[in-house]
Amino acid sequence: MSDQSREFDVIVFGATGFVGELTAEYLAQNAPLGTRIALAGRSESKLSELRKRLPAAAERWPLIVADADSPSSLDAMVARTRVIATTVGPYLKYGEALVGAAASAGTDYIDLTGEVPFVRYAIDKVDEVARVTGARIVPSCGFDSIPSDIGVWTLYRKITDDGAGELTATTNVVTKMRGGASGGTVDSMRVITGLARDPEARKVLMNPQALSSGPGDMPQAHRSSEPSDMPIISAETVDPSLKGTLGPFFMASYNTRIVRRSNFLLDGAYGKDFRYGEAMALGKNKLVGRVAAAGVSAAVGALFTGLAFKPTRRVLDRILPKPGEGPSEESRNKGFFELQAFTRTTTGKRYRSITAASGDPGYKATAMMFGESALALALDREDLPERYGVLTPASAMGDALAKRLRAAGMKIEADVLG
């Protein structure tokens, strides 16, 4: 149900960016009739040109001029809407003022961050304010990290409904994926590599429980307390139905922190022995898979190392996509992903969840997940848990979001394996 105390249900901030435009297009095509949506960004002329490119449903959407470097414009913007959906990143550079403004105004907030230090900043600086004002601050509502977070949530709901105990060691395996990294993701990687030189920032980045606490109280957890973010393991050790080798998934070091925060916010509902990791399937031949896994591990390390040093960074900057850039519509339509999360419960049962969608994970599929997250917060408020502060997709929206995503064509299911 729309909240008539605000002028808008959703404002898309950063609408003229690549993913911002995809999100606006998605909402124009899929938002229920009567949903009050506005487009926001720094340039009114660019917003006007964008609106002309969108489907007819958007032709009367209002345009709002706001700048990440102008706190007063952000304050004015968030006061007008129930939900602010921002694609303006890297969030460590451009997001601090906006998340603070949303929390202060009692405005629900979603973003596409994959930056652990930014979420840690939000927890420490705005969580308490948001709890008082009744704001849901929900980072990571795209491919970072909805498939991971909602996949484990779906496992938990199925296991609970079956009375099969609690989750124990749980691994989300990327079984299929086709798509490219966005320019915004690469820009976030640049920021993270710069931060990694700072000892205090490194403590946050390397802590597997960096987000599993309240304000000012980051747990002191060693990396060995949770599965490795760079695994090279036999697939059968995760579940006997799997074959071959599992290797590193480049988003694991972020997604795992979000899933662990969900468990923290749900008061440990996943289980006292819950441990969570992510990996990527690399074929059924163990030897070939191990070679491939070692190559992936080396490539990820080389990329971060290259971004950390000026000479190699200059070379990579010429090759890697820049913010605002992205693949063609044809390429976006050819993308897809599938994640399968496996666990064994405390009663000995084996369970699996599947989250899958068509469309490039970082672009088309992300626009769908991001758009449906905004609509869930804006229109499904009666179905949401009364939980406020810095949340996660699962803890903020849970079943309501899963229902919307299924209706939008995303596969989300769980079953017992044995």
N, C-alpha and C positions, 0 to 999 in steps of 0.2 A: 504494500500500500504506500502511495506517495505521501511524503510529509509536507503538508501545505504551509508549515511555518517557515519554510525556506523558499526562495524564488525558484531554485533549480533542484532537480534530483541529482544530476551528475554534471560536473564540469570536467572536460578533458583538457588538462594543462600540458602544453607542449604539443598541441594538436597538429602543428605544421611540420613536426619531425616525422621521420619515416614510420615508426611504429605508432606514433600519435595519430597520423592520418589513417593507418590501417584500423586502429581502434575506433576512430570516428566513423569510418565507413561501416564497420561491423555494427555499431550501435544504430546507425541510420537504417540499416537493413533489418535489424533484429530486435531493437528495443520495442516494447509494447506501445501501442498507440497512446498518446497522451503523456509519455515520459518526457520530462522537461530537461533538456540537455543544452549546454552551452559549450562553445569552443574558446579556449584561452591560449594566449602566447604573447610574445613581445611585440609583434607587428600586426597591426590591424589590417594592413593591405594584404599581407600573406595569409591571414586568417580568412579574409574575404575571398581570395583566390581559391583557397582550399575548399571553402563552402560551395563554390561553384562546381567543383569536381565531385562532390559527394552526391549520393542518391537524393531524389526529390524530397524525401522526408526531412532532410537537413536544411532545406532552403530558408527556413525562418529561424533557425537556431541563432540565438544572440552571440555576439562576439565580445570577448573581454580581453582588454590589454592588461597584462601583468608580467612582471619580470622577477626572476629568481633573486636578483640583486636589489630589489626594491621591497623591503618588508611591508611598507604601508600598502602597496598594491596587492601583496599576498593576503594581508589581513582583510582587506576589502573583498577580495575574491572569495575566500573560504567562508566568510560570513553569509554569503548568498546561496550556498548549496548544502545539500545533505551529504554528498560524497564528492571529494576531489580525487581525480584519477590522474596521477602525474607520470609522464614519460620523460621528464627532464632530468637526465643524469649526465655524468656520474653523480650519484646522490651525495657522496661526501663533499663534492664541490658545489652542488647546486640545490641540495635538498634540505639542509638543516633548518633554514628559516621557514620553509613551507611546512615541514612536519610539526614544527613548534607552533605555527599559526593555526594549523588544523586542530591540534590538541587543545589549544587555548579556547578556540571557538566552539568546541564540541562537535566538530565536523569529522565524519568518517573519511579515512584516507587510505588509498592504495597506491602502490608503485611497482616497479619492475626491478628493484635492486637485486644485485647478487653480491653485495659488499657487507661482509660480516661487521667491520668496524662501524658502518653507518647504522646498522640495526642496534649494535651495542650502544652507540651514541643516543639513539632514540629511546632505548630502555632507560638509560641513566638520566636523560634530560627531560623527557616528556611523558613517561609512563604514568607517573603519579598525577600529573595535571589531567591527562586524558581520562583517568579513572574518575576524577572528580567531575569533569565536564560531560562524561558519557560519550567520549569519542572512541571509535574503534580504529586504531592505527595498524594497518595490515600490510606490511612489506611483502614483496615477492609474489605477486599474483599473476605471473606468467609461467613460462617453462621453468624458470627459477620461481617458485618451487612447488607449484600446484600438483604436478603429477606425482612427485615424491610424497608430499604432505597428505594429499587426499588419498593416495594409494595406501599408505599406512593407516590412515583413518578408516578406510573401507575395510581393511583387514581387521582392525580392532572392533568395528561394529559387527562384522560377521561372526567373529569369534565370541564376542559377548552375547550376541543373539543365540548362538548355538550352546552357550554354557560350557565352552571348551577351555576355560581357564584364561591365562594371561599370555601375552607375547613374550618370547625370550629373544634369542639372537635372530635379527631380522635383516635381510639384505634385499635391496631393490636393484634389480638387474635390468640394464638397458638392453633389450633383446633385438630391437629394430630402431633405426634412426636414419633419416636423411634430411639434411639441412645445413645451413651455414651459420657462423657466428655473426651477430649484428655488429655494426659500428659502435653502438652504445656499449655492448658487452666488452668489446676490445678496449674502449676508452676507460671503462671501469677497471680492467686489468692493468692499464697503465697507472691508474691511481693506486691500486693495491700494491703493485711492485715498488712504487715510490715509498709507500708507507712501511713496507717490509724492512726498510733500512733502519727504522726506529725501533729500539729494543722494546718499548712499551707496546707499540702497535703489533710487534711480532708476537708478543704474549697473547694478544687477542686472536690473531690469525691462526696460531698453532694450538689453541685451546679447544678441544673437541666439545666442551660444554660452555663455550664463550657466551652463548645466548640463553643458557638454562638457569636464569636467576632473575631477581628483581633489580631495581635501581641500585647502583653502587655496591653490588654484592656478587661480582663475577666469581664463579667457583674456580678453585685451583685444581684443575684436572689435567693429568698427564695424557699425552697422546695415546699411550698404550691402554688406556682405560676403555677405549672404543676401537672398532675396526679401523684399519688403515684407510686413509683417503686415496692411497696409491697402491691398491692390492694387485698382486699377481698370484692367483689361487686356482686350485682345481675346482671346476664348477660343481662337482658332486659333493663338495664339502658344504655348499649352500643348500642344495636339495638333490636327492638321488635322481630326480627327473631330468636334471641338467647334465650336459656332457661338455667336454673340452675345457677351455681355460677362460677365466674371467680376468680382465685387466682394468686399469684405471678409467674412471669416467670423470672428465675434466670439471664437472660441476659438483662433484661429491663433497668437496671441502666446504661448500656453502649449503647445499641442500640438507646435508646431515645435521647441520646446526639448527636449521629451521624445524626439522622433524623432532629433534630432541627438545627444542623449545616447546613444541606442541605438547609433548608428554609432560613437561614441567608445568605448563599452564593448565593441563587437565589433571593436575595433582597426581601424576604418576600412573594414570589409568592404564597405560599400555602394559605395565607390569614392573615389578621390582627388579626383575632380571632382564629387562628390555635393553638390548644393545642394537645399534643401528649403523649399517654401512651401505655403500653403493658401489656398483661395479658395472662393467660393460662386457657383454658376451662377445667373444672373438673367434667364433667357429668351434666345431666339434673335435677338431684334431688338436690334441693337447700340445704337441711339439710346435706346430705352426702357431697355435694360440699364444704360447709362451714367448715366442719370438715377436709376435705382433704386440703383446702386452708390454714387453721390454721397449719396443719401439715407441709405443704410445707414451709410456712413462718418460722416455728420453725426450720426446718431442714437446711434451708439456713443460718439462724442466727447462728445455732450451728456449721455449717461447717466453717464459717468465724471466729467465736470465737475460735474454735479448732485450726485453722491454726495460730492464733495470739499468742498462748501460747506454749512454748517449750515442756512441758510434753505431751500435747495432740497432738501437731504437729508431734512428733516422732511416735506416734501410727498411725496417719492418713497417714504419709509418707509410712508406710508399706502396707497400704491398697489401697491408691489412685494410679492411673496410673502415671508413671514417664515420663519425657520428652523423646520422641523417642519411647514410647510404644503405642500400639493401638490394636484394636480388629482384629479378623481374617477376611479374605476376605468374608467368608460366613456370618459373623455377619454384616460386612459393607454393604453387598448387601441387607440385610433384613431391613435396616433402611429406614426412610422416614421422611418428615415433611410437614406440611401445615400451613400457616398463612393466616388469613383473616383480612383485615383492613377495619374498618367501619367508615363512617363519615356522617354528615348531613351538607349540604351546606348552604350558606347564602340565597339561594332561597328556602330552605325547602326540597330539594330532598335528599333522602338517597342513598348512594353509598357504594359499597364494592369492594375491590380488593382481589385477591387470588394469592399467590405465593406458589408453591409446587414443590417438587422434590423427586425422589426415591434415596435411598442410605443414609447411616449414615450421619446425618447433619454435624458432626464435622470432618468427614474423606472423604468418597466418594463424597458426595455432595459439600463439601468445596473444594476438589481438582478440581471439575468441574467449580465451580464459580470462583475460583482463576485463573485457567488456562484460562478461557474465558476472564477474566478481563485483563490478560496480553496480550492476542491476540487482544483485542479491542484497547488497548493503542498502541500496536506495529503496527497493520495492518490497523486499521480503522481511522487513524488520520484525514482524510478529513471529516469524519462524526462527529467528536467530537467538542464540543463548544470550543471557544478560551478562555479558563479559566485556569489559572495556580496558583500555590501555594499549600497550604495544603487543599485538597478538600475532597469530599466524593464520593462513587460510583455513586450516582445519579447526583451530580453536575459536575463530571468529564466526565462521559460516558453516562448517561441517556438512550436515546432511542437506541444508538448503542449497549450498553451492554445488554439491554432487548432483542433486536433482536437476539444477539448471544446466550443468555441463552435459549430463546425459541427454537432456532434451535438445541440446545444441549439436549432438552427434558424437560426443566423446564417449568412448567405452570405459566404463568404471564398474568393475565387478570383483567379487571374491568367491572362492570356493575351497572346499576341503579336498586335499590330495590323498590323505590316508592317515 
